[in-house]
Amino acid sequence: MLGGVFLINDSPDDMGLGAELDKAKSTLFRKNINCIIHTNNKNMGFVKSVNIGLAEAIKQGCDALLLNSDAKLYTGCIEELRYVAEADPMVGFVSPRSNDAGICTIPPLTSNSQSRMWSEADAYASYLEASRWLPRWHLTPTVVGFCMYIKNIIISEFGVLDEAYGHGYNEENDLVMRANGYGYRAAFANHAYCWHSGSGSFGKSEFVKRDAENRLLLDAKYPEYTKIVNDYFGSPTFRSESVVSGIVTGLPDGKRHIALDLANIGPHFNGTAEMAVQIARSIYKKNHPDGNTILHFITDQKTATFHGIADIGYIEQPNADRRYAAVVHMGQPFGWEGIRRAAYSAPVNGFFMLDTIAQDCGYLHNDDVDDIWRFVAQHSDVIFYISNYSRTIFRNRFEIGQAVTEKVCLLSTNASDYAVINQRNHKHILIVGNHYRHKAIPETVETLSAAFPQKQIVVVGCQSGRLFQNVTFIKAGEIAHDVMEGYYADAEFVVFPSHYEGFGIPIVKSVAYNKVVYARQSGLVDEIVRHITQPHLVKMYKNLMDLPAMIASANTNHLESGVGGEAITWDHVASEVTSIINETLNHPDGGYRLRRRLSALHIIDKNLTQLRNIDDYEALRGEITSMSQSKSWRVTKPLRLAATAIRNMRS
């Protein structure tokens, strides 16, 4: 027989099985496929029976494909296994992907992906969705004997299964490790699929006992086995498969689960919180109850309750082991934990990069921010900007990766999205900001208090070190929402003196209450004005010394109209966010971006782990100091400086 099917009957007394095998042989014959039935004289067990077939493959000079009685090959599986086997001369073993076959299972089992509970159709649909994120094949530490392609050179050179493993379990790992000593590798054919009913060849009750006993034998022969398998489970390759489980459509609800990471947002009001909450509510409104998106909020219960979103999505603790189709970080990340949380939770990662003030202001700056935002610029799937102005600022500081999608989502400029109470009497001047220096609150308060001593001024921002008779300070973030709205409603006019913003919600909110708002002149304010219906209410000043005269001379009843345009709503912003996420989930290069991101993060985490494992930092510092003072260090200094200069020129 030069190739074909070799059927081994290990139950010679089962007449029904014999009859079925005869029928199968006839069917194969009609399809011009050679078939031999070998019937054992007595029940010999799995390993000895397989070795009979492997001996026949050696005799005929053929590759072998081991297939359990409880496995079913899907169309194209054998061709794909053979392709992968021939793709690399040192690949000796190949297994397909499956619904329930240990390390071959795709998507891997996680807390929200229990594939063993799925029907065969649902499991296959989930495989099809997940496999498009995977490369055609990749190397693995081992394969699984339920469906195992073995090159002829392996069994010809290194022999068949070791019968010391009795009735089975770990015998295939033994053969893989035996050949691996000579450099031969195992691989997965990610575009080949084989359904497995799950330990049906032996019975599930035998699995734990046999696996434990045979694992002791395997570890004794190949002590390196456990390490290489554990390394694989921690590798970007395997972690990408776990991450991909968040997108499968075989989940019970058949919906896409999107997580909004609010871990940087606490139980207080600010512009970032308002943006995140309004986008979340708009997504929920669009998808409830019949949409295809389920929202999750990565935050604590206190924050979710404070912002009124606890009833429109699932609350997930930041350290929860969950999988989603996408994670969108609502605001720029300031720690690596936010990067890891997104990378290891979802195949699509999006980040709202609102502004770069934390990098630009020296007193706020730290080295981690540079590295974290550079990682976002190179390895995220989508970077969301809240204005073209903020996009320009970010791009001037960071090089954007070629595979990264950039999306400008100007926030709502629609008055009806903001005004929540009726206008009231003009009681005060409202100055809006916070304690950060770029908000320019102290100097603005001092200037306006002196210029308008008869007017009451309410300041949302930092407490001044000076006492002012006509100024009331309110700490930003701690004001109840309706109280804050009341300050807008009662204002004669509003001043927003910030030097730099990614957007400017106070500007739009002032217009919503039909208030004149004085804002520092910038390209951002120009951009906002182009998208509001009452642009004449926005007054721009060049510097603080001009502001009192501008206010004094303004006739708020006869202001010139600027050039406005169609307003943008929160619903529009939310639609843009979900649209770009869905487009990214369907992008053919999604798997490449995922593996690239996880590989980069793997290197970072590995280096950090090595640093944490240094027991004696003082001793290390002493060694470095001694080295820097050595003659060889001084002699090689010019060469090191030249190498650094060349590297900088190339980068």
C-alpha positions as CSV (number, residue, x, y, z in Angstrom):
1,M,0.0,0.0,0.0
2,L,1.5,3.3,-1.1
3,G,-0.4,5.7,1.1
4,G,-4.0,5.2,2.1
5,V,-6.0,4.3,5.2
6,F,-4.9,1.7,7.7
7,L,-7.8,0.7,10.0
8,I,-6.8,-1.1,13.2
9,N,-9.5,-3.1,15.0
10,D,-8.5,-3.5,18.6
11,S,-11.8,-5.1,19.6
12,P,-11.8,-8.4,17.6
13,D,-14.9,-9.7,19.5
14,D,-17.0,-6.8,18.5
15,M,-18.9,-8.0,15.4
16,G,-20.7,-4.7,14.9
17,L,-17.4,-2.8,14.8
18,G,-16.0,-5.3,12.3
19,A,-19.0,-4.8,10.0
20,E,-18.7,-1.0,10.2
21,L,-15.1,-1.2,9.3
22,D,-15.9,-3.4,6.3
23,K,-18.4,-0.8,5.2
24,A,-15.9,2.0,5.6
25,K,-13.4,0.1,3.5
26,S,-16.0,-0.3,0.7
27,T,-16.8,3.4,0.8
28,L,-13.1,4.3,0.5
29,F,-12.6,1.8,-2.3
30,R,-15.4,3.5,-4.3
31,K,-13.5,6.8,-3.9
32,N,-10.2,5.1,-5.1
33,I,-8.6,5.3,-1.7
34,N,-6.6,2.3,-0.6
35,C,-7.7,0.8,2.7
36,I,-6.3,-2.1,4.8
37,I,-8.1,-3.4,7.9
38,H,-5.8,-5.0,10.5
39,T,-7.7,-6.9,13.2
40,N,-5.7,-7.7,16.4
41,N,-5.9,-11.2,17.8
42,K,-6.8,-9.7,21.1
43,N,-7.3,-6.2,22.7
44,M,-3.7,-4.8,22.8
45,G,-4.5,-1.2,23.9
46,F,-3.9,2.1,22.2
47,V,-0.1,2.4,22.1
48,K,0.6,-1.1,20.8
49,S,-2.2,-0.8,18.2
50,V,-0.9,2.5,16.9
51,N,2.6,1.0,16.6
52,I,1.3,-1.6,14.2
53,G,0.1,1.2,12.0
54,L,3.4,3.1,12.4
55,A,5.4,0.0,11.5
56,E,3.3,-0.2,8.3
57,A,4.1,3.4,7.5
58,I,7.8,2.7,8.0
59,K,7.6,-0.3,5.7
60,Q,5.8,1.7,2.9
61,G,8.0,4.8,3.3
62,C,5.0,6.9,4.1
63,D,4.2,9.7,6.5
64,A,1.7,8.8,9.1
65,L,-1.5,10.5,10.4
66,L,-2.7,9.2,13.8
67,L,-6.5,9.7,14.2
68,N,-8.4,8.7,17.3
69,S,-11.8,7.0,16.9
70,D,-13.5,10.0,18.5
71,A,-12.0,12.5,16.1
72,K,-13.6,13.9,12.8
73,L,-11.5,15.6,10.1
74,Y,-13.0,18.7,8.5
75,T,-12.6,19.4,4.8
76,G,-9.0,20.3,3.8
77,C,-7.5,19.2,7.2
78,I,-5.1,16.6,5.8
79,E,-3.9,18.8,2.9
80,E,-3.2,21.6,5.4
81,L,-1.3,19.2,7.8
82,R,0.8,18.1,4.9
83,Y,1.5,21.6,3.8
84,V,2.7,22.6,7.3
85,A,4.8,19.4,7.6
86,E,6.6,20.4,4.4
87,A,6.9,24.1,5.2
88,D,10.0,23.6,7.3
89,P,12.5,20.7,7.0
90,M,12.8,20.5,10.7
91,V,9.0,20.2,11.4
92,G,8.5,16.6,12.2
93,F,5.0,16.6,13.8
94,V,1.8,18.6,13.1
95,S,-1.6,18.7,14.8
96,P,-4.7,20.7,13.7
97,R,-6.8,22.9,15.9
98,S,-9.8,21.5,17.7
99,N,-12.6,22.2,20.0
100,D,-11.4,20.0,22.9
101,A,-7.8,18.7,22.5
102,G,-5.7,20.1,25.2
103,I,-3.0,22.5,23.8
104,C,-4.6,22.3,20.4
105,T,-7.9,23.8,21.6
106,I,-8.9,27.0,19.9
107,P,-10.0,29.3,21.3
108,P,-8.4,28.2,24.6
109,L,-10.8,27.7,27.5
110,T,-11.2,30.8,29.7
111,S,-13.6,32.0,32.3
112,N,-16.0,33.3,29.6
113,S,-15.4,30.7,26.8
114,Q,-16.4,27.2,27.8
115,S,-16.0,25.4,24.4
116,R,-16.7,21.9,25.8
117,M,-20.3,23.0,26.4
118,W,-20.8,24.0,22.8
119,S,-22.4,22.1,20.0
120,E,-20.2,20.9,17.2
121,A,-21.6,23.7,14.9
122,D,-21.0,26.4,17.5
123,A,-17.5,25.2,18.2
124,Y,-16.6,25.2,14.5
125,A,-18.1,28.7,14.1
126,S,-16.0,29.9,17.0
127,Y,-12.9,28.3,15.5
128,L,-13.5,30.0,12.1
129,E,-13.8,33.4,13.9
130,A,-10.7,32.8,16.0
131,S,-8.4,31.2,13.4
132,R,-8.4,34.2,11.1
133,W,-6.4,36.0,13.8
134,L,-3.7,33.3,13.7
135,P,-0.9,32.7,11.3
136,R,-1.2,29.7,9.0
137,W,1.1,27.7,11.3
138,H,3.4,28.1,14.2
139,L,5.9,26.0,16.2
140,T,4.9,24.5,19.5
141,P,6.6,22.4,22.2
142,T,4.4,19.4,21.4
143,V,1.3,18.1,19.6
144,V,-1.7,15.9,20.6
145,G,-2.2,12.3,19.6
146,F,-5.9,12.6,18.8
147,C,-4.8,13.8,15.4
148,M,-1.1,13.8,14.8
149,Y,0.8,14.0,11.5
150,I,4.2,12.4,11.7
151,K,6.9,12.6,9.0
152,N,8.3,9.3,7.9
153,I,11.9,10.4,8.8
154,I,10.8,10.6,12.4
155,I,9.5,7.1,12.8
156,S,12.2,5.7,10.5
157,E,15.0,7.3,12.5
158,F,13.7,7.5,16.1
159,G,11.2,4.6,16.2
160,V,7.6,4.3,17.2
161,L,5.7,5.0,20.5
162,D,7.2,3.9,23.7
163,E,5.1,1.0,25.0
164,A,6.2,1.8,28.5
165,Y,3.3,4.3,28.5
166,G,0.9,1.4,28.6
167,H,-2.6,2.2,27.4
168,G,-1.8,5.8,26.5
169,Y,-1.3,9.5,27.6
170,N,2.0,11.3,27.1
171,E,3.3,8.7,24.6
172,E,3.1,11.3,21.8
173,N,5.0,13.8,24.0
174,D,7.7,11.2,24.5
175,L,8.2,10.7,20.7
176,V,8.2,14.4,20.1
177,M,10.9,14.9,22.8
178,R,12.9,12.0,21.5
179,A,13.1,13.6,18.0
180,N,13.5,17.1,19.5
181,G,16.9,16.1,20.9
182,Y,18.0,16.1,17.2
183,G,16.4,19.4,16.4
184,Y,13.0,18.3,15.1
185,R,10.0,20.4,16.0
186,A,6.3,20.2,16.4
187,A,3.8,22.6,14.8
188,F,0.1,23.5,14.7
189,A,-1.7,23.9,11.4
190,N,-3.9,26.8,12.5
191,H,-6.1,26.6,9.3
192,A,-6.8,22.8,9.8
193,Y,-9.7,21.7,12.0
194,C,-10.6,18.4,13.6
195,W,-13.6,17.9,15.9
196,H,-12.9,15.9,19.0
197,S,-15.6,14.6,21.3
198,G,-13.1,14.5,24.2
199,S,-11.3,11.5,25.6
200,G,-13.8,9.2,23.9
201,S,-11.0,6.8,22.9
202,F,-10.4,5.9,26.5
203,G,-13.2,7.3,28.6
204,K,-12.9,10.6,30.5
205,S,-12.7,8.9,33.9
206,E,-9.3,7.4,33.0
207,F,-7.7,10.6,32.0
208,V,-6.5,12.0,35.4
209,K,-5.0,8.8,36.6
210,R,-3.2,7.8,33.4
211,D,-2.0,11.3,32.7
212,A,-0.5,11.7,36.2
213,E,1.2,8.3,36.1
214,N,2.7,8.7,32.6
215,R,3.7,12.3,33.3
216,L,6.2,11.1,35.9
217,L,7.8,8.8,33.4
218,L,7.9,11.6,30.8
219,D,9.5,14.1,33.2
220,A,12.1,11.5,34.3
221,K,13.2,10.9,30.7
222,Y,13.0,14.6,29.5
223,P,13.3,17.0,32.5
224,E,13.3,19.9,30.0
225,Y,9.7,19.1,28.9
226,T,7.9,21.0,31.6
227,K,10.0,24.2,31.1
228,I,9.5,24.4,27.4
229,V,5.7,23.8,27.8
230,N,5.5,26.5,30.5
231,D,7.5,28.9,28.4
232,Y,5.1,28.3,25.5
233,F,2.1,29.0,27.7
234,G,3.7,32.3,28.7
235,S,4.7,33.2,25.2
236,P,3.1,35.9,23.0
237,T,2.0,33.1,20.6
238,F,-0.1,31.3,23.1
239,R,-1.3,34.5,24.9
240,S,-2.6,35.8,21.6
241,E,-4.8,32.7,21.3
242,S,-6.2,33.3,24.8
243,V,-6.8,37.0,23.9
244,V,-8.6,36.0,20.7
245,S,-11.2,34.1,22.7
246,G,-12.8,37.4,23.4
247,I,-14.1,37.8,19.9
248,V,-15.7,34.4,19.2
249,T,-19.3,34.4,18.1
250,G,-20.1,31.1,19.7
251,L,-20.6,32.7,23.1
252,P,-24.2,32.2,24.4
253,D,-25.4,35.7,23.6
254,G,-23.7,35.9,20.2
255,K,-22.7,39.5,20.9
256,R,-19.5,41.4,20.9
257,H,-18.3,42.4,24.3
258,I,-16.6,45.8,24.5
259,A,-14.8,47.1,27.6
260,L,-14.3,50.7,28.4
261,D,-11.4,51.1,30.7
262,L,-12.2,53.7,33.3
263,A,-9.5,52.8,35.8
264,N,-8.0,56.3,35.6
265,I,-11.4,57.9,36.4
266,G,-12.4,58.1,40.0
267,P,-15.7,59.1,41.7
268,H,-15.5,62.8,40.8
269,F,-16.4,65.1,37.9
270,N,-14.0,66.2,35.2
271,G,-13.9,66.5,31.5
272,T,-12.5,63.0,31.0
273,A,-15.2,61.5,33.1
274,E,-17.9,63.4,31.3
275,M,-16.6,62.2,27.9
276,A,-16.4,58.6,29.0
277,V,-19.8,58.5,30.6
278,Q,-21.6,60.3,27.7
279,I,-20.0,58.0,25.1
280,A,-20.9,54.9,27.3
281,R,-24.5,56.0,27.6
282,S,-24.8,56.7,23.9
283,I,-23.4,53.2,23.0
284,Y,-25.8,51.6,25.5
285,K,-28.8,53.6,24.1
286,K,-28.0,52.4,20.6
287,N,-27.5,48.8,21.5
288,H,-30.2,48.2,24.1
289,P,-32.0,45.9,24.0
290,D,-31.4,44.4,20.5
291,G,-27.9,45.7,19.5
292,N,-24.9,43.4,19.1
293,T,-22.7,45.2,21.6
294,I,-22.5,44.4,25.3
295,L,-20.7,47.0,27.5
296,H,-18.3,46.3,30.3
297,F,-16.7,49.0,32.5
298,I,-13.3,48.4,34.0
299,T,-13.7,50.3,37.2
300,D,-14.9,49.8,40.8
301,Q,-18.5,49.8,41.9
302,K,-18.2,53.1,43.7
303,T,-17.0,54.9,40.6
304,A,-19.6,53.3,38.4
305,T,-22.4,54.2,40.9
306,F,-21.1,57.8,41.2
307,H,-21.3,58.3,37.5
308,G,-24.6,56.5,37.0
309,I,-23.4,53.8,34.7
310,A,-23.7,50.8,37.0
311,D,-27.0,49.8,35.4
312,I,-25.9,50.0,31.7
313,G,-23.0,47.5,31.7
314,Y,-21.1,44.9,33.6
315,I,-18.7,46.2,36.2
316,E,-15.3,44.5,36.0
317,Q,-12.5,45.0,38.6
318,P,-9.2,46.2,37.0
319,N,-7.5,42.9,38.0
320,A,-10.3,40.6,36.7
321,D,-9.2,37.9,34.3
322,R,-11.7,38.6,31.5
323,R,-11.7,38.5,27.7
324,Y,-13.4,41.0,25.4
325,A,-13.6,41.7,21.7
326,A,-12.0,45.2,22.3
327,V,-10.8,47.3,25.2
328,V,-10.9,51.1,24.8
329,H,-8.9,53.0,27.4
330,M,-10.9,56.2,28.0
331,G,-8.0,58.6,28.4
332,Q,-4.2,58.3,28.0
333,P,-2.6,55.6,30.2
334,F,-0.2,56.7,32.9
335,G,1.0,53.2,34.0
336,W,2.0,49.9,32.4
337,E,-0.9,48.2,34.1
338,G,-3.3,49.9,31.7
339,I,-1.3,48.7,28.7
340,R,-1.2,45.1,30.0
341,R,-4.8,45.1,30.9
342,A,-5.8,46.0,27.4
343,A,-3.2,43.8,25.7
344,Y,-4.1,40.6,27.6
345,S,-7.8,41.1,27.6
346,A,-8.8,41.8,24.0
347,P,-7.4,41.5,20.4
348,V,-8.3,45.1,19.6
349,N,-6.9,47.9,21.8
350,G,-7.9,51.5,21.5
351,F,-6.7,54.5,23.5
352,F,-8.1,58.0,23.8
353,M,-5.0,60.3,23.8
354,L,-6.5,63.5,25.1
355,D,-3.5,65.7,25.5
356,T,0.3,65.5,26.3
357,I,0.4,67.9,29.1
358,A,1.9,65.3,31.5
359,Q,4.9,65.0,29.1
360,D,5.2,68.7,28.3
361,C,5.2,70.1,31.8
362,G,8.4,69.3,33.5
363,Y,6.9,69.1,37.0
364,L,4.4,66.5,35.8
365,H,6.9,64.5,33.6
366,N,8.2,61.1,34.3
367,D,10.2,58.7,32.1
368,D,7.4,56.0,32.2
369,V,5.0,58.3,30.4
370,D,7.3,58.7,27.4
371,D,7.8,54.9,27.1
372,I,4.1,54.1,27.7
373,W,2.8,56.6,25.1
374,R,5.5,55.6,22.6
375,F,4.2,52.0,23.0
376,V,0.7,53.2,22.4
377,A,1.8,55.1,19.3
378,Q,3.5,52.0,17.9
379,H,1.4,49.1,19.1
380,S,-2.2,50.1,19.6
381,D,-4.8,49.2,17.1
382,V,-6.6,52.6,17.3
383,I,-5.7,56.0,18.7
384,F,-8.6,58.2,19.3
385,Y,-8.1,62.0,19.4
386,I,-10.7,64.4,20.7
387,S,-9.7,67.1,18.2
388,N,-7.5,67.6,15.2
389,Y,-5.6,70.0,17.4
390,S,-4.7,67.2,19.9
391,R,-3.8,64.9,17.1
392,T,-1.3,67.3,15.7
393,I,0.3,67.8,19.2
394,F,0.6,64.0,19.7
395,R,2.0,63.3,16.3
396,N,4.6,66.1,16.8
397,R,5.9,64.1,19.8
398,F,5.5,60.5,18.8
399,E,6.0,58.5,15.6
400,I,2.8,56.5,14.8
401,G,3.2,52.9,13.8
402,Q,2.3,52.0,10.2
403,A,-0.4,49.5,11.3
404,V,-2.0,51.9,13.8
405,T,-5.4,53.5,12.9
406,E,-5.9,57.1,13.9
407,K,-9.4,58.5,14.4
408,V,-10.4,62.1,15.4
409,C,-13.6,62.1,17.3
410,L,-14.4,65.7,18.1
411,L,-16.5,65.6,21.3
412,S,-20.1,66.8,21.4
413,T,-20.6,70.4,20.4
414,N,-24.4,70.1,20.6
415,A,-26.0,72.5,23.1
416,S,-28.8,70.1,24.0
417,D,-26.3,67.5,25.1
418,Y,-25.2,69.8,27.9
419,A,-27.8,72.2,29.3
420,V,-29.8,70.4,31.9
421,I,-31.5,73.3,33.9
422,N,-33.1,76.6,32.9
423,Q,-31.1,79.8,32.9
424,R,-31.2,81.9,36.0
425,N,-30.1,85.3,37.1
426,H,-26.6,86.6,36.4
427,K,-25.0,86.3,39.8
428,H,-21.3,85.9,39.2
429,I,-18.4,85.5,36.8
430,L,-17.5,81.8,36.5
431,I,-13.9,80.8,36.0
432,V,-13.4,77.1,35.2
433,G,-10.2,75.1,35.6
434,N,-8.4,73.0,38.2
435,H,-5.2,73.0,40.2
436,Y,-2.8,72.3,37.3
437,R,-0.6,75.3,36.3
438,H,-1.6,75.2,32.6
439,K,-5.2,76.0,33.6
440,A,-3.9,79.5,34.7
441,I,-6.4,79.8,37.5
442,P,-4.5,81.9,40.1
443,E,-3.3,84.6,37.8
444,T,-6.7,84.9,36.1
445,V,-8.4,85.2,39.5
446,E,-6.0,87.9,40.6
447,T,-6.4,89.9,37.4
448,L,-10.3,89.7,37.2
449,S,-10.8,90.3,41.0
450,A,-8.8,93.5,40.7
451,A,-10.5,94.6,37.5
452,F,-14.0,93.9,38.7
453,P,-14.1,94.3,42.5
454,Q,-17.9,94.8,42.6
455,K,-18.6,91.5,40.8
456,Q,-18.8,88.2,42.5
457,I,-16.5,85.5,41.1
458,V,-16.9,81.8,41.5
459,V,-13.8,79.8,40.7
460,V,-13.8,76.1,40.0
461,G,-10.2,75.1,40.5
462,C,-7.4,75.5,43.0
463,Q,-7.6,77.4,46.2
464,S,-5.6,80.6,46.1
465,G,-3.0,81.5,48.7
466,R,-4.5,84.9,48.9
467,L,-7.9,86.0,50.3
468,F,-10.2,87.9,47.9
469,Q,-13.3,89.6,49.1
470,N,-15.3,88.9,46.0
471,V,-14.1,85.4,45.1
472,T,-15.5,82.0,46.1
473,F,-13.2,79.0,45.4
474,I,-14.7,75.5,44.7
475,K,-12.4,72.5,44.5
476,A,-12.7,70.9,41.1
477,G,-14.1,67.4,40.9
478,E,-15.9,67.5,44.2
479,I,-19.0,69.4,43.1
480,A,-22.2,67.6,42.7
481,H,-23.3,67.6,39.0
482,D,-26.5,69.6,39.5
483,V,-24.6,72.2,41.6
484,M,-22.0,72.6,38.9
485,E,-24.7,73.1,36.3
486,G,-26.2,75.7,38.6
487,Y,-23.0,77.7,38.5
488,Y,-23.2,77.8,34.7
489,A,-26.9,78.7,34.7
490,D,-26.2,81.6,37.2
491,A,-23.2,83.0,35.5
492,E,-23.1,86.4,33.8
493,F,-20.3,85.0,31.6
494,V,-17.6,82.3,31.8
495,V,-13.9,82.4,31.6
496,F,-11.9,79.4,30.5
497,P,-8.2,80.5,30.7
498,S,-6.4,77.2,30.1
499,H,-3.2,77.4,27.9
500,Y,-3.7,73.9,26.5
501,E,-6.5,71.5,26.2
502,G,-7.3,68.5,24.0
503,F,-10.9,69.7,23.8
504,G,-12.8,72.2,25.9
505,I,-16.1,71.0,27.4
506,P,-16.5,74.3,29.4
507,I,-16.6,76.2,26.2
508,V,-19.4,74.1,24.8
509,K,-21.3,74.0,28.1
510,S,-21.2,77.8,28.4
511,V,-22.7,78.1,24.9
512,A,-25.3,75.5,25.9
513,Y,-26.4,77.9,28.6
514,N,-26.3,80.8,26.2
515,K,-23.4,82.4,28.1
516,V,-20.5,84.3,26.6
517,V,-17.3,82.4,27.2
518,Y,-13.8,84.0,27.1
519,A,-11.2,81.5,26.0
520,R,-7.5,81.8,25.3
521,Q,-6.9,82.0,21.5
522,S,-5.8,78.7,20.0
523,G,-6.3,76.4,17.0
524,L,-8.4,74.2,19.3
525,V,-10.9,77.0,20.0
526,D,-11.1,77.7,16.3
527,E,-11.9,74.1,15.7
528,I,-14.7,74.0,18.3
529,V,-16.2,77.2,17.0
530,R,-16.6,75.7,13.6
531,H,-18.9,73.1,15.0
532,I,-21.3,75.1,17.2
533,T,-24.4,76.8,16.2
534,Q,-23.8,80.0,18.3
535,P,-20.1,80.8,17.6
536,H,-20.7,84.5,18.5
537,L,-20.8,83.5,22.1
538,V,-17.1,82.4,22.1
539,K,-14.7,85.3,22.6
540,M,-10.9,84.6,22.2
541,Y,-8.2,86.7,23.9
542,K,-4.5,86.6,23.2
543,N,-3.1,87.2,26.6
544,L,-4.3,87.8,30.1
545,M,-3.6,91.5,30.2
546,D,-6.1,92.0,27.3
547,L,-8.9,90.1,29.0
548,P,-10.3,92.8,31.5
549,A,-10.6,95.4,28.7
550,M,-12.3,92.9,26.4
551,I,-14.8,92.0,29.1
552,A,-15.5,95.7,30.0
553,S,-16.1,96.7,26.4
554,A,-18.2,93.8,25.4
555,N,-21.9,94.3,24.8
556,T,-23.3,90.8,25.4
557,N,-26.6,91.7,23.7
558,H,-25.0,92.8,20.4
559,L,-22.1,90.5,19.7
560,E,-21.0,89.8,16.1
561,S,-21.7,86.3,14.9
562,G,-18.8,84.1,13.9
563,V,-18.7,81.3,11.4
564,G,-20.2,78.2,12.9
565,G,-21.4,74.9,11.6
566,E,-23.3,71.7,12.2
567,A,-23.1,70.5,15.8
568,I,-21.7,67.1,16.7
569,T,-23.7,65.0,19.2
570,W,-22.6,62.4,21.7
571,D,-24.5,59.8,19.7
572,H,-22.4,60.7,16.7
573,V,-19.2,60.3,18.7
574,A,-20.3,57.0,20.1
575,S,-21.2,55.7,16.6
576,E,-17.7,56.7,15.3
577,V,-16.1,54.9,18.2
578,T,-18.0,51.6,17.7
579,S,-17.7,51.8,13.9
580,I,-13.9,52.0,14.0
581,I,-13.8,49.3,16.6
582,N,-15.9,47.0,14.4
583,E,-13.8,47.8,11.3
584,T,-10.7,47.0,13.2
585,L,-12.1,43.7,14.4
586,N,-12.7,42.8,10.8
587,H,-9.4,43.9,9.5
588,P,-7.4,41.1,7.8
589,D,-4.1,42.2,9.6
590,G,-5.6,42.1,13.1
591,G,-3.7,39.0,14.0
592,Y,-0.4,40.5,12.9
593,R,-0.9,43.6,15.0
594,L,-2.0,41.5,18.0
595,R,1.1,39.3,17.9
596,R,3.4,42.3,17.3
597,R,2.0,44.1,20.4
598,L,2.2,41.0,22.6
599,S,5.8,40.3,21.5
600,A,6.8,43.9,22.3
601,L,5.1,43.7,25.7
602,H,6.6,40.3,26.4
603,I,10.1,41.7,26.0
604,I,9.3,44.7,28.3
605,D,7.8,42.4,31.0
606,K,10.7,40.0,30.8
607,N,13.2,42.8,31.3
608,L,11.2,44.2,34.2
609,T,11.0,40.7,35.8
610,Q,14.8,40.3,35.6
611,L,15.3,43.7,37.2
612,R,12.9,42.8,40.1
613,N,14.8,39.5,40.6
614,I,18.0,41.4,41.4
615,D,18.5,40.7,45.1
616,D,21.2,43.2,46.0
617,Y,20.8,46.6,44.2
618,E,23.6,48.1,46.2
619,A,26.1,45.4,45.2
620,L,25.0,45.9,41.6
621,R,25.5,49.6,41.8
622,G,28.9,49.1,43.3
623,E,29.9,46.8,40.4
624,I,28.7,49.3,37.8
625,T,30.7,52.1,39.6
626,S,33.8,50.0,39.7
627,M,33.5,49.2,36.0
628,S,33.0,52.8,35.0
629,Q,36.2,53.7,36.8
630,S,38.3,51.0,35.2
631,K,40.9,51.7,32.5
632,S,39.1,49.6,29.9
633,W,35.9,51.7,30.4
634,R,37.9,54.9,29.8
635,V,39.7,53.5,26.8
636,T,36.5,52.4,25.1
637,K,34.6,55.6,25.8
638,P,35.3,57.2,22.4
639,L,34.1,54.1,20.6
640,R,30.9,53.9,22.8
641,L,30.2,57.5,22.1
642,A,30.6,57.0,18.3
643,A,28.3,54.0,18.4
644,T,25.6,56.0,20.3
645,A,25.9,58.8,17.7
646,I,25.5,56.4,14.8
647,R,22.5,54.7,16.5
648,N,20.8,58.1,17.1
649,M,21.4,59.1,13.4
650,R,19.8,55.9,12.2
651,S,16.8,56.2,14.5
